[in-house]
Amino acid sequence: MKTPERLQPLVEYGLVDEVIHPLMSGKEADVFVVRHGGELYCAKVYKAARQRSFRQAARYTEGRKVRNSRRARAMEKGSRYGREQQEEAWQSAEVSALYRLAEADVRVPAPLAFVEGVLLMELVVDEAGEVAPRLAEVSMSAEQAREDFELMLRYITRMLCAGLVHGDLSEFNVLVDAGGPVIIDLPQAVDAASNNNAMAMFVRDVRRMTQYYGQFAAELLETRYAEEIWGRFEAGDLEPESPLSGTVEDVPRDADVDAVMQEIRAVYREHQLDQARRQQADEEG
């Protein structure tokens, strides 16, 4: 196919030999299958801020550190230069997260290069060498669901220990290859310690995974891993390989139980809305 304009620099730099075909178009990026050195890769072309439909981006960027003080001041003022730096920071956040999570032994696509708003990374494939399906497209036995859910919880725990919360984790942001789930789409990953929304996002991420795998193994729906993992994280008692039970002690009577329940209900409502929006997008696509 004809090389898209945004991928031309990678061709000129020798990072892409050929653009094979479009893979998908999402709310924040267009993705292409490309060839480099005889191997197939994935090229993620980030959309400009005015083209993205990602909602409430400010909630996700809160707490992200910018080392360069000039850049930080410009971003706070919202100048043209500041907006350009915000855009660059949003795009490079996924690259940074991929390297951090790979080091933390979380299964994510391996990044190869990031050039002019394009991320070149591993193409996740199935046993037949075809592009791996999304988790939403996979059906499984109860035994397989329990096994994969346990593995996903381990990745989520390692991610949190590395200081990150995915922030938009769902069956649409997980691929499945021969080795199990692979987590993708991380430009909105939040800092677990400095983002005030991190806990709510973490609870939502875990509950989405619980709901999906719970379709195949109903007993998973009774677990409380989100509260257990986050509680241990806040207490400083969480390790990457911490054993998990899926249970937590009852909330003390003097705690604000109503507030806790409101938070849980709000997360669940948002999950339902997200499901409806994604279903509508799939039908329209």
C-alpha positions as CSV (number, residue, x, y, z in Angstrom):
1,M,0.0,0.0,0.0
2,K,1.0,3.6,-0.3
3,T,3.0,4.8,2.6
4,P,1.0,7.2,4.9
5,E,2.6,10.6,5.3
6,R,3.2,10.1,9.0
7,L,5.1,6.9,8.4
8,Q,7.4,8.4,5.7
9,P,10.1,9.6,8.1
10,L,10.5,6.0,9.4
11,V,10.9,4.8,5.9
12,E,13.6,7.5,5.3
13,Y,15.4,6.5,8.5
14,G,15.4,2.9,7.5
15,L,13.1,1.8,10.3
16,V,10.3,0.7,8.0
17,D,10.9,-1.2,4.8
18,E,7.3,-1.5,3.8
19,V,3.8,-0.7,5.1
20,I,1.7,-3.8,4.7
21,H,-1.8,-2.7,5.7
22,P,-3.8,-0.8,8.3
23,L,-4.5,-2.8,11.5
24,M,-7.0,-0.6,13.3
25,S,-8.1,3.0,13.9
26,G,-8.7,4.0,17.6
27,K,-9.7,7.0,19.6
28,E,-6.1,8.1,20.1
29,A,-4.1,6.5,17.3
30,D,-4.0,4.7,13.9
31,V,-2.1,1.4,13.8
32,F,-0.4,-0.2,10.8
33,V,1.4,-3.5,10.2
34,V,4.8,-2.8,8.7
35,R,7.9,-4.7,7.7
36,H,11.4,-4.1,9.1
37,G,14.4,-6.3,8.5
38,G,12.3,-9.2,7.3
39,E,10.1,-9.1,10.4
40,L,6.6,-7.7,10.9
41,Y,6.1,-4.9,13.4
42,C,3.3,-2.6,14.6
43,A,3.5,1.1,13.9
44,K,1.2,3.2,16.1
45,V,0.6,6.7,14.7
46,Y,-0.7,9.0,17.5
47,K,-3.4,11.4,16.5
48,A,-3.1,15.1,17.3
49,A,-5.0,16.3,20.4
50,R,-7.7,18.0,18.3
51,Q,-8.4,14.7,16.6
52,R,-8.4,12.5,19.7
53,S,-11.7,11.5,21.3
54,F,-10.0,10.4,24.6
55,R,-12.1,11.9,27.4
56,Q,-10.9,13.7,30.5
57,A,-7.2,13.6,29.6
58,A,-6.3,15.9,32.5
59,R,-7.4,13.2,34.9
60,Y,-4.7,10.9,33.5
61,T,-1.8,13.4,33.2
62,E,-2.1,14.6,36.8
63,G,1.0,13.9,38.7
64,R,3.2,13.2,35.7
65,K,6.7,14.6,36.3
66,V,8.4,16.9,33.8
67,R,12.1,17.1,34.5
68,N,12.8,20.2,32.3
69,S,11.6,23.2,34.4
70,R,11.1,25.4,31.2
71,R,8.8,22.8,29.7
72,A,6.9,22.4,33.0
73,R,6.2,26.1,33.2
74,A,5.1,26.3,29.6
75,M,2.8,23.4,30.0
76,E,1.2,25.0,33.1
77,K,0.7,28.3,31.3
78,G,-0.8,26.6,28.2
79,S,1.3,28.5,25.7
80,R,1.7,27.2,22.2
81,Y,5.1,25.8,23.1
82,G,3.5,24.3,26.3
83,R,0.7,22.6,24.3
84,E,3.3,21.2,21.9
85,Q,5.2,19.8,24.9
86,Q,2.0,18.4,26.5
87,E,1.4,16.6,23.2
88,E,4.9,15.2,23.1
89,A,4.6,14.1,26.7
90,W,1.3,12.4,26.1
91,Q,2.7,10.4,23.2
92,S,6.0,9.5,24.8
93,A,4.2,8.3,28.0
94,E,3.4,5.0,26.4
95,V,7.0,4.4,25.4
96,S,8.2,5.1,28.9
97,A,5.5,2.8,30.3
98,L,6.3,0.0,27.9
99,Y,10.0,0.0,29.0
100,R,9.1,0.2,32.7
101,L,6.6,-2.6,32.5
102,A,8.9,-4.9,30.5
103,E,11.5,-4.4,33.2
104,A,8.8,-5.3,35.8
105,D,8.1,-8.6,33.9
106,V,4.7,-7.4,32.7
107,R,3.8,-8.8,29.3
108,V,3.5,-5.8,26.9
109,P,4.6,-5.3,23.3
110,A,8.4,-4.7,23.1
111,P,9.1,-1.1,21.8
112,L,11.6,-0.7,19.0
113,A,11.7,3.0,18.3
114,F,9.7,6.2,18.8
115,V,10.1,8.8,16.0
116,E,8.0,11.9,15.3
117,G,4.9,10.7,17.0
118,V,5.1,7.2,15.7
119,L,5.8,4.2,18.0
120,L,7.3,1.2,16.3
121,M,6.9,-1.9,18.4
122,E,6.4,-5.7,18.5
123,L,3.5,-7.1,16.6
124,V,1.7,-9.6,18.9
125,V,0.7,-12.7,16.9
126,D,-1.1,-16.0,17.6
127,E,0.3,-19.5,17.1
128,A,-0.6,-19.3,13.3
129,G,1.4,-16.1,12.9
130,E,-1.7,-14.0,12.5
131,V,-2.4,-10.8,14.5
132,A,-3.4,-11.9,18.0
133,P,-7.1,-11.4,18.8
134,R,-8.3,-9.0,21.5
135,L,-9.5,-10.6,24.7
136,A,-13.0,-9.5,23.9
137,E,-12.9,-11.8,20.9
138,V,-11.8,-14.9,22.9
139,S,-14.0,-17.5,24.5
140,M,-12.5,-20.0,27.0
141,S,-13.2,-22.7,29.5
142,A,-13.7,-22.0,33.2
143,E,-10.2,-23.5,33.9
144,Q,-8.6,-21.3,31.3
145,A,-10.4,-18.2,32.6
146,R,-9.2,-18.9,36.2
147,E,-5.6,-19.4,34.9
148,D,-5.5,-16.3,32.7
149,F,-7.2,-14.2,35.4
150,E,-4.6,-15.1,37.9
151,L,-1.9,-14.2,35.4
152,M,-3.6,-10.9,34.7
153,L,-3.8,-10.1,38.4
154,R,-0.1,-10.8,38.6
155,Y,0.6,-8.4,35.8
156,I,-1.6,-5.7,37.4
157,T,0.2,-6.2,40.7
158,R,3.6,-5.9,39.2
159,M,2.4,-2.8,37.3
160,L,1.3,-1.2,40.5
161,C,4.6,-2.1,42.2
162,A,6.3,-0.3,39.3
163,G,4.3,2.8,40.2
164,L,1.8,2.6,37.3
165,V,-2.0,2.1,36.9
166,H,-3.2,1.3,33.3
167,G,-6.2,3.6,33.7
168,D,-8.2,2.2,30.8
169,L,-7.7,-1.6,31.1
170,S,-10.5,-3.7,29.6
171,E,-10.9,-6.7,27.4
172,F,-10.4,-4.4,24.4
173,N,-6.9,-3.4,25.6
174,V,-5.6,-6.9,26.0
175,L,-4.4,-9.2,23.3
176,V,-4.1,-13.0,23.6
177,D,-1.3,-15.0,22.1
178,A,0.0,-18.5,22.8
179,G,1.5,-17.3,26.1
180,G,-1.7,-15.7,27.4
181,P,-2.7,-12.1,27.9
182,V,-0.6,-9.2,26.6
183,I,-1.5,-5.7,27.9
184,I,-1.6,-2.9,25.3
185,D,-2.6,0.8,24.9
186,L,-0.7,2.7,27.7
187,P,-0.5,6.4,26.8
188,Q,-3.0,7.2,29.6
189,A,-1.1,5.2,32.3
190,V,-1.2,7.1,35.5
191,D,1.3,7.6,38.4
192,A,-0.1,5.5,41.2
193,A,1.4,7.6,44.0
194,S,0.8,11.2,42.7
195,N,-2.5,11.0,40.8
196,N,-5.6,11.6,42.9
197,N,-7.6,9.4,40.5
198,A,-5.3,6.5,40.6
199,M,-7.3,4.4,43.2
200,A,-10.6,4.8,41.3
201,M,-8.9,3.9,38.0
202,F,-7.2,0.9,39.5
203,V,-10.4,-0.4,41.0
204,R,-12.1,0.1,37.6
205,D,-9.3,-1.8,35.8
206,V,-9.5,-4.8,38.1
207,R,-13.3,-4.9,38.1
208,R,-13.4,-4.8,34.3
209,M,-11.0,-7.8,34.2
210,T,-13.0,-9.6,36.9
211,Q,-16.3,-9.0,35.0
212,Y,-14.8,-10.4,31.8
213,Y,-13.2,-13.5,33.1
214,G,-16.2,-14.0,35.4
215,Q,-18.3,-14.7,32.4
216,F,-16.5,-18.0,32.1
217,A,-15.8,-18.7,35.8
218,A,-18.6,-17.2,37.8
219,E,-16.9,-17.6,41.2
220,L,-14.5,-14.9,40.2
221,L,-17.3,-12.3,40.4
222,E,-17.3,-12.8,44.2
223,T,-13.7,-11.9,44.7
224,R,-12.4,-8.5,46.0
225,Y,-8.9,-8.3,44.5
226,A,-9.1,-4.6,43.7
227,E,-9.6,-3.7,47.4
228,E,-7.1,-6.2,48.5
229,I,-4.3,-5.2,46.2
230,W,-4.8,-1.5,46.6
231,G,-5.1,-1.8,50.3
232,R,-1.7,-3.6,50.5
233,F,-0.2,-1.0,48.2
234,E,-1.3,1.9,50.4
235,A,0.0,0.0,53.5
236,G,3.4,-0.5,51.8
237,D,2.9,-4.2,52.0
238,L,2.6,-5.1,48.3
239,E,5.4,-7.0,46.5
240,P,5.4,-8.0,42.8
241,E,4.9,-11.6,43.8
242,S,2.7,-11.1,46.9
243,P,0.2,-14.0,47.3
244,L,-3.4,-12.8,46.9
245,S,-6.6,-14.2,48.3
246,G,-9.3,-12.1,46.7
247,T,-10.7,-11.3,50.1
248,V,-10.4,-8.3,52.5
249,E,-11.4,-7.8,56.1
250,D,-14.8,-6.2,56.7
251,V,-14.8,-2.4,56.7
252,P,-14.7,-1.2,60.3
253,R,-18.0,0.3,61.6
254,D,-16.5,3.7,62.1
255,A,-15.4,4.0,58.5
256,D,-17.4,5.8,55.9
257,V,-19.1,2.8,54.4
258,D,-21.5,4.9,52.4
259,A,-18.7,6.6,50.7
260,V,-17.0,3.3,49.9
261,M,-20.2,1.9,48.4
262,Q,-20.8,5.0,46.4
263,E,-17.3,4.7,44.9
264,I,-17.8,1.1,44.0
265,R,-21.2,1.8,42.4
266,A,-19.8,4.8,40.5
267,V,-17.0,2.6,39.1
268,Y,-19.5,-0.1,38.1
269,R,-21.8,2.4,36.4
270,E,-18.8,3.8,34.4
271,H,-17.9,0.2,33.4
272,Q,-21.4,-0.3,32.1
273,L,-21.3,2.9,30.1
274,D,-17.9,2.1,28.7
275,Q,-19.2,-1.3,27.6
276,A,-22.2,0.3,25.9
277,R,-20.0,2.8,24.1
278,R,-17.5,0.2,22.9
279,Q,-20.3,-2.1,21.7
280,Q,-21.8,0.8,19.8
281,A,-18.4,1.7,18.3
282,D,-17.9,-1.9,17.2
283,E,-21.3,-2.0,15.6
284,E,-20.7,1.3,13.7
285,G,-17.2,0.1,12.7
